Amino acid sequence: MSRLIIVSNRVSVPDNQGAAAAGGLAVALQAALAERGGVWMGWSGKSSGDIEPEPLVLTEDGNITYALTDLTQTDVEEYYQGFANRVLWPICHYRLDLAEYGRKEMASYFRVNRFFAHRLAPLVEPDDIIWVHDYHLIPLAAELRQMGLKNRIGFFLHIPWPPADVLFTMPVHEEIMRGLSSYDLLGFQTKYDLENFAGCLKREGMGVENSPGHFSAHGHNFRGGAYSIGIETAAFAEFARKAAAHSMVRKARQSVEGRDLIIGVDRLDYSKGITQRIDAFERFITNNPAHQRRVTYLQITPKSRSEVPEYEAMQHAVAEQAGRVNGAIGTVDWVPIRYINRSISRPVLAGLYRLAKVGLVTPLRDGMNLVAKEYVAAQDPDDPGVLVLSRFAGAARELKGALLVNPYDVDGTANALARGINMPLEERRERWRGMMDHLLENDVSRWCENFLTDLRAE
Ligand code: GDG
């Protein structure tokens, strides 16, 4: 079996945590690497200041080599914070208003991809298959091809792919489309993302779809498919069952004093719809006064990308909004919203999902959304909670037992919350069982296998 090379912006170098504690994606990729032997390469997350980064730092773990490189401070600012997170991220999440396009940043994006290619190439053997992850590294295959590598190279995009009218607002859309066309297999989260990609290719005659999922563009034939990412369902369910006994989870249970718990868990990101969700919660209480003092909404929101101005602004906005709503609808003995602005441990998170009667997952746009899947997997089969899910999350295509909402519709989301809180046990069980069966069958290992099988096929 050929070796596997994984390249992603950040790398999960194993530590001493248990499997489920490390996060499903890292576990699945490590398992795929261990099966075949190989290399996982990416950025260390560190800056080398204004000097050229040292050679790759290699860490061996069994038959896996982890290969990390630093980046110069300029590249961190221009490639990572600049082009990746202030152009590609907002555009792929349909936020044209937030895209800050600059030529310096674009040049750095392509330069860093070339730099990655030059550092990776000496580690690659002719039979290896290469799997590149996410929007930071779109041009990587083209750079490797330029260096003469003939290996099979696949790409998986974790975030949405937008329609042509949105993508084409980005001045370098052609270079980006050419970069994608250099892979042998392109994986998207849903068939809608794949359709959007095909539409972008066709719109200005950049390429053609010869038959479903088979494309020609920029002189290269390649395939595209939908591969919806899953979680480590069985392991996470077991993890959540055990987490109920965790002291922090027990304290949380006591502190809600028999009230129904509603939970939201998101990185602090404008794509996650957190402010609209807080509005919907407030509307739910004002429209349903009987629930006053009988529910607690816990929003866990670790900071992310705080160096990017839009994220810093959002941090203030969400904190201010949660405070305002608590002031407006709270009482002397009831704080309606508990807002936590830092990361909590994975065992505690699993236990809190299980405690919550409603999982409120309402992104404005999301490639998949693993929180929705984790919430379902963590439920007690005898007394499961209800998932309220945005129709704009990739997960909505699969989780048919969720109450689907339009997160821009505050009243609609408030009504779904009321329906979720009041849902009879039998309906909850029926909805949950269907979703859980789907998640058990389509877990992250299967996602990984499906992608790699297709990448290996000629
Ligand atoms: C991208 C795409 C796609 C969150 N808070 C804490 C914590 N988390 C964990 C969750 C979950 C993960 O972070 C978030 O995953 P999501 O899928 O919800 O979102 P993104 O980070 O935006 O991921 C997304 C994903 O890639 C995979 O392809 O689904 O669409 O945007 O696992 O549990 N974990 C801990 N403490 C926290 O406070 N321990």
Boltz pocket constraint, residues with backbone or C-beta under 6 A from the ligand:
constraints:
  - pocket:
      binder: B
      contacts: [[A, 21], [A, 23], [A, 158], [A, 159], [A, 229], [A, 265], [A, 266], [A, 267], [A, 300], [A, 301], [A, 302], [A, 342], [A, 343], [A, 344], [A, 345], [A, 346], [A, 349], [A, 366], [A, 367], [A, 368], [A, 369], [A, 370], [A, 371], [A, 372], [A, 374]]
      max_distance: 6.0
